[in-house]
Amino acid sequence: MRNFEPGAILLAEGKKSGLLYVLVDGEVEILKGNLQVNVASEPGAIFGEISALLDIPHMATVRALTRCRAHVVDDGDAFLRTNKEITYELSKMLAQRLHGVTTYLGHLNQYVGLV
């Protein structure tokens, strides 16, 4: 368990850390460059999973907006390989994200087709 003050960087875009975070409480923002793409405050939210699963640098920066606490996993890949229940829940979360993006792109495509 680790505590973060507002402004603290949990994950830095473009860096490879192998870390995985599970939010306990507080609020973080997800930044792509300087653009805020999401805010998360739900306990159990996981960050760093794509980087851990694909062995690539982080695709976005995760920064604390408020004081927050998170479980820190040093080797995210090994943790996900050995914790099937968490990996299943993570799979559902990733599927929801993919569904949201696919739906958004479908609506965007319809809008672009009207112009």
C-alpha positions as CSV (number, residue, x, y, z in Angstrom):
1,M,0.0,0.0,0.0
2,R,1.3,3.4,-0.9
3,N,0.0,7.0,-0.3
4,F,0.1,9.7,-3.0
5,E,-0.3,13.4,-2.6
6,P,-2.1,15.5,-5.2
7,G,0.2,15.9,-8.3
8,A,2.2,12.8,-7.7
9,I,2.8,10.7,-10.8
10,L,2.0,7.0,-10.4
11,L,2.8,6.1,-14.0
12,A,4.6,8.2,-16.6
13,E,3.6,8.0,-20.3
14,G,6.4,6.5,-22.4
15,K,8.2,4.9,-19.4
16,K,8.3,1.2,-18.8
17,S,8.0,0.3,-15.1
18,G,6.3,-3.1,-14.9
19,L,4.2,-1.6,-12.1
20,L,0.5,-2.2,-11.6
21,Y,-1.6,-0.1,-9.3
22,V,-5.0,-0.9,-7.7
23,L,-6.7,2.2,-6.4
24,V,-8.0,2.0,-2.9
25,D,-9.3,5.5,-2.5
26,G,-8.8,9.0,-3.9
27,E,-9.0,10.3,-7.4
28,V,-6.5,10.1,-10.3
29,E,-6.4,11.6,-13.8
30,I,-5.2,9.8,-16.9
31,L,-3.3,12.1,-19.3
32,K,-2.3,11.6,-22.9
33,G,0.3,14.2,-23.4
34,N,-1.3,17.3,-21.7
35,L,-4.9,16.2,-22.4
36,Q,-6.9,14.7,-19.6
37,V,-8.7,11.7,-21.1
38,N,-10.2,10.2,-18.0
39,V,-10.6,10.6,-14.2
40,A,-10.9,7.6,-12.0
41,S,-12.0,7.3,-8.4
42,E,-13.6,3.9,-8.1
43,P,-11.9,1.6,-5.6
44,G,-10.4,-1.3,-7.4
45,A,-9.5,0.6,-10.6
46,I,-6.4,-0.8,-12.1
47,F,-3.6,1.1,-13.8
48,G,-0.6,-0.1,-15.8
49,E,-2.3,-3.3,-17.0
50,I,-1.8,-2.7,-20.7
51,S,1.9,-2.0,-20.2
52,A,2.3,-5.0,-18.0
53,L,0.4,-7.3,-20.4
54,L,2.0,-6.2,-23.6
55,D,5.5,-5.4,-22.1
56,I,5.4,-1.9,-23.6
57,P,5.9,1.6,-22.1
58,H,2.9,3.2,-20.5
59,M,0.5,4.7,-23.0
60,A,-0.6,7.5,-20.6
61,T,0.4,9.3,-17.4
62,V,-1.6,8.6,-14.3
63,R,-1.4,11.4,-11.8
64,A,-3.1,11.9,-8.4
65,L,-5.7,14.6,-8.3
66,T,-6.4,14.2,-4.6
67,R,-4.7,12.4,-1.8
68,C,-5.0,8.7,-2.7
69,R,-3.9,5.3,-1.7
70,A,-3.2,2.4,-4.0
71,H,-1.8,-1.1,-3.8
72,V,1.4,-1.3,-5.7
73,V,2.4,-4.5,-7.5
74,D,6.1,-4.5,-8.6
75,D,5.8,-7.2,-11.3
76,G,2.4,-6.7,-12.9
77,D,2.9,-9.5,-15.4
78,A,3.7,-12.1,-12.9
79,F,0.9,-10.9,-10.6
80,L,-1.7,-11.2,-13.4
81,R,-0.4,-14.6,-14.4
82,T,-0.9,-16.0,-10.9
83,N,-4.2,-14.3,-9.9
84,K,-6.9,-15.7,-12.1
85,E,-9.8,-14.0,-10.4
86,I,-8.2,-10.5,-10.7
87,T,-7.2,-11.2,-14.3
88,Y,-10.8,-12.2,-15.1
89,E,-12.1,-8.9,-13.6
90,L,-9.4,-7.1,-15.5
91,S,-10.5,-8.8,-18.7
92,K,-14.1,-7.6,-18.1
93,M,-12.9,-4.1,-17.5
94,L,-10.8,-4.1,-20.7
95,A,-13.8,-5.5,-22.7
96,Q,-16.0,-2.7,-21.4
97,R,-13.4,-0.1,-22.5
98,L,-13.1,-1.7,-25.9
99,H,-16.9,-1.7,-26.2
100,G,-17.0,1.9,-25.3
101,V,-14.4,2.9,-27.8
102,T,-16.0,0.8,-30.5
103,T,-19.4,2.4,-29.8
104,Y,-17.9,5.8,-29.9
105,L,-16.1,5.2,-33.2
106,G,-19.4,3.9,-34.6
107,H,-21.2,7.1,-33.6
108,L,-18.3,9.2,-34.9
109,N,-18.4,7.4,-38.2
110,Q,-22.1,8.1,-38.6
111,Y,-21.5,11.7,-37.8
112,V,-18.6,12.0,-40.3
113,G,-20.8,10.3,-42.9
114,L,-23.4,13.1,-42.5
115,V,-20.9,15.9,-43.1
